[in-house]
């Protein structure tokens, strides 16, 4: 599965999670590993809803 992430700077990053991220917490771990953004500072949204 591919997740599109938009940073606060407006950059868009594509992350492939391939079933490794089954929960929001695991998806945030993938973002942390790739973008070096601590999990506590991340906010994930889908269709305008906070996850």
Secondary structure by P-SEA (a helix, b strand, c coil): cbbbbbccccbbbbbbcccccccaaaaaaaaaaacccccccbbbbcccccc
